Amino acid sequence: MEKLSGSRATGITCIEVCRLREQEREVKPWDDIISDDEQRAYRAAGFGRPGGIGKRPALLIIDVQYRTVGTTPLPFWESIKEFPTSCGEVGWHAVDHIKLLLDEFRLRGWPVLYPHVAPKKKTDGGRLAQKVPAIMNIPAHGYDFVTEVAPREGDILLPKKHPSAFFGTALASHLIDLQADTLIVTGCTTSGCVRGSVVDAFSLNFKVLVPQDAVYDRSRVSHAVNLFDMSEKYADVASTEAVLAQLRKVEA
């Protein structure tokens, strides 16, 4: 009662206090998909504890190419008319957040790595081409990096043929050489290459942070469920703003 009276004394109603408290809690993409009971079950089992951030972060920008967002921001059904593999405007929203992280890494002189799909040749098909034949017919310009977050001289480019950025690439060797201990993983898709890379990074004992609004997927549900699963088992998942706040506490 005293708290309520105090709120009234400052001109804030009880309802407004509740709203302010709700705003203070960061809303997660999975909150309207994963039930409270299921989330409590993970808490009860001890999952979801924060892994924190190390002293030598590296930024991964995975598959942020025009084939995954389209050359202009468009709703999904319009965007796939240009590239059937596009995620549409949700990808462009993520690009805006990736740019914020990239700017911070540029400012601090920290390493930036670009795992990406190289143009497909006939011999590159394999099982993926059987599952998704459309990936074999992407026009060459679809493989260009999105200009807003494109690599520059000194960045590390890592062509890959499989979901994980580690599988069949020199990523682990580069990270060892850089003495990196933390990976900030961005790009797409949340349920595919991002998740595959996060699991492998965790398995190799890196600290992993996933900015939830700097990764994207063509499915909102798949995006949210995979973020939840990564958050519970393999990574710290938070907003780009929250990740930036942690990065800015890291000493040069």
C-alpha positions in Angstrom: 0.0 0.0 0.0 2.8 2.4 0.8 4.3 1.8 -2.7 1.0 2.5 -4.3 0.5 5.6 -2.3 4.0 6.7 -3.3 3.3 6.1 -6.9 0.1 8.2 -6.7 2.1 10.9 -4.9 4.4 11.2 -7.9 1.5 11.1 -10.4 2.1 7.5 -11.6 -0.8 5.1 -11.4 -0.5 1.4 -10.5 -1.1 0.4 -14.1 1.6 2.7 -15.3 4.0 1.2 -12.8 3.3 -2.2 -14.2 3.8 -1.0 -17.7 7.2 0.5 -16.8 8.3 -2.7 -15.1 7.3 -4.6 -18.3 9.3 -2.3 -20.4 12.3 -2.8 -18.2 12.2 -6.5 -19.0 13.6 -7.2 -22.4 10.9 -8.9 -24.5 12.2 -12.0 -26.2 11.1 -13.1 -29.7 9.9 -16.4 -28.3 7.7 -15.1 -25.5 4.5 -15.4 -27.5 5.4 -18.9 -28.9 7.1 -20.8 -26.1 4.7 -21.1 -23.1 5.6 -19.8 -19.7 5.3 -23.3 -18.4 7.9 -24.6 -20.9 10.2 -21.8 -20.2 9.9 -22.5 -16.4 10.8 -26.1 -17.2 14.1 -25.1 -18.7 14.8 -22.8 -15.7 14.0 -25.6 -13.3 16.5 -27.9 -15.1 19.2 -25.3 -14.9 19.3 -24.2 -18.5 19.7 -20.7 -19.8 22.4 -19.3 -17.5 24.5 -16.5 -19.0 27.9 -17.3 -20.5 29.1 -13.8 -20.5 31.6 -12.1 -22.8 35.4 -12.5 -23.0 38.2 -10.1 -23.7 38.8 -10.7 -27.4 35.5 -10.7 -29.4 35.2 -11.4 -33.1 32.2 -10.6 -35.3 30.7 -13.2 -37.7 28.5 -11.9 -40.5 27.0 -15.0 -42.1 25.5 -15.0 -45.6 24.4 -11.4 -45.7 24.2 -11.3 -49.4 21.5 -10.0 -51.7 20.2 -13.5 -52.4 19.0 -13.6 -48.7 17.4 -10.1 -48.5 16.8 -8.9 -52.1 18.4 -5.9 -53.7 15.7 -3.6 -52.1 13.5 -4.0 -49.0 10.3 -5.7 -50.0 7.7 -7.9 -48.2 8.6 -11.6 -48.4 6.2 -12.6 -51.3 7.5 -9.8 -53.4 11.1 -10.3 -52.5 11.2 -14.0 -53.6 10.2 -13.0 -57.1 13.8 -11.7 -57.4 15.6 -14.4 -55.4 13.6 -17.4 -54.2 16.1 -17.7 -51.2 15.3 -14.2 -50.0 13.9 -13.6 -46.5 12.5 -10.2 -47.5 12.3 -7.1 -45.4 13.0 -8.9 -42.1 16.5 -9.3 -43.5 16.8 -5.6 -44.1 15.7 -4.9 -40.5 18.5 -7.2 -39.3 21.0 -5.5 -41.6 20.4 -2.2 -39.8 21.3 -3.8 -36.5 24.3 -5.6 -38.0 25.6 -2.2 -39.2 25.5 -0.9 -35.6 27.7 -3.9 -34.5 30.0 -3.6 -37.4 30.5 0.1 -36.7 31.6 -0.7 -33.2 34.0 -3.4 -34.4 35.5 -1.0 -36.9 35.9 1.6 -34.2 37.6 -0.8 -31.9 39.8 -2.4 -34.6 38.4 -5.8 -33.7 38.2 -8.7 -36.3 35.3 -9.2 -38.7 34.8 -12.4 -40.5 32.4 -13.2 -43.4 31.4 -16.8 -43.8 29.4 -16.8 -47.1 28.0 -19.0 -49.8 30.1 -18.7 -53.0 28.4 -18.9 -56.4 27.2 -22.5 -57.0 28.8 -24.7 -59.7 27.3 -27.9 -61.0 29.6 -29.9 -58.8 28.4 -28.1 -55.7 25.0 -29.6 -55.6 25.1 -32.5 -53.2 22.2 -33.2 -50.8 21.4 -29.5 -50.3 20.5 -29.2 -54.0 18.3 -32.2 -53.7 16.4 -30.6 -50.8 16.4 -27.0 -52.2 16.9 -27.0 -56.0 16.4 -23.3 -56.2 19.7 -22.6 -54.7 21.5 -23.8 -57.8 20.0 -21.1 -60.0 20.8 -17.8 -58.2 22.0 -15.0 -60.5 25.6 -14.0 -59.9 24.7 -10.6 -58.4 22.7 -12.4 -55.7 26.0 -13.5 -54.2 27.3 -9.9 -53.7 27.6 -8.7 -50.1 25.0 -6.2 -49.0 26.7 -2.8 -49.4 25.7 -1.5 -46.0 27.7 -4.2 -44.2 30.1 -5.3 -46.9 33.6 -6.4 -46.1 36.6 -4.2 -46.6 40.3 -4.8 -46.8 41.6 -6.6 -43.8 38.4 -8.6 -43.2 38.4 -12.3 -43.5 36.3 -14.0 -46.2 35.3 -17.6 -45.7 33.5 -19.3 -48.6 31.5 -22.3 -47.3 29.3 -25.0 -48.8 27.5 -26.2 -45.7 25.4 -24.6 -42.9 28.1 -24.3 -40.2 30.7 -21.6 -40.8 33.2 -24.0 -39.3 32.5 -27.0 -41.5 35.1 -27.3 -44.3 36.5 -23.8 -43.7 39.5 -22.3 -42.0 37.4 -20.4 -39.5 38.7 -22.1 -36.4 42.3 -21.6 -37.6 41.7 -17.8 -38.1 40.1 -17.5 -34.7 43.0 -19.3 -33.0 45.4 -17.0 -34.8 43.4 -13.9 -33.7 43.3 -15.3 -30.1 39.5 -14.7 -30.1 37.5 -16.0 -27.2 34.1 -14.6 -28.0 32.0 -14.7 -31.1 29.2 -12.3 -31.9 27.1 -14.2 -34.5 24.9 -12.3 -37.0 23.3 -13.0 -40.3 21.1 -15.8 -41.6 19.2 -18.0 -41.4 18.6 -18.2 -37.7 17.5 -21.8 -38.0 20.2 -22.8 -40.4 23.6 -21.4 -40.8 23.4 -19.2 -37.7 22.4 -22.1 -35.5 24.8 -24.5 -37.1 27.7 -22.1 -36.5 26.6 -21.3 -33.0 26.5 -24.9 -32.0 30.0 -25.6 -33.4 31.4 -22.4 -31.8 30.0 -23.6 -28.4 31.4 -27.0 -29.0 34.8 -25.5 -29.6 34.6 -23.7 -26.3 34.0 -20.1 -27.6 31.7 -17.8 -25.7 28.8 -17.0 -28.1 26.5 -14.0 -28.2 23.6 -13.8 -30.7 21.9 -10.4 -31.1 18.3 -11.5 -31.7 17.5 -8.6 -34.0 20.7 -9.0 -36.1 19.8 -12.5 -37.3 16.9 -13.3 -39.6 14.9 -16.1 -41.1 12.0 -16.5 -43.5 9.9 -18.1 -40.7 9.0 -16.1 -37.6 8.3 -19.2 -35.7 11.5 -21.0 -36.7 13.4 -17.8 -35.9 12.0 -17.5 -32.4 12.2 -21.2 -31.5 15.8 -21.5 -32.6 16.7 -18.4 -30.7 15.1 -19.8 -27.6 16.9 -23.1 -28.0 20.3 -21.4 -28.6 19.6 -19.2 -25.5 19.0 -22.1 -23.3 21.9 -24.3 -24.4 24.6 -22.6 -26.5 24.7 -18.8 -26.4 23.6 -15.6 -24.8 20.7 -14.1 -26.8 19.9 -10.5 -26.4 19.1 -7.3 -28.3 21.7 -5.6 -30.4 21.6 -2.7 -27.9 22.3 -5.0 -25.0 25.1 -6.8 -26.8 26.7 -3.4 -27.7 26.5 -2.4 -24.1 28.5 -5.5 -23.2 31.0 -4.9 -25.9 31.6 -1.3 -24.8 32.7 -2.6 -21.4 35.5 -4.7 -23.0 38.9 -3.1 -22.6 40.8 -2.3 -25.7 
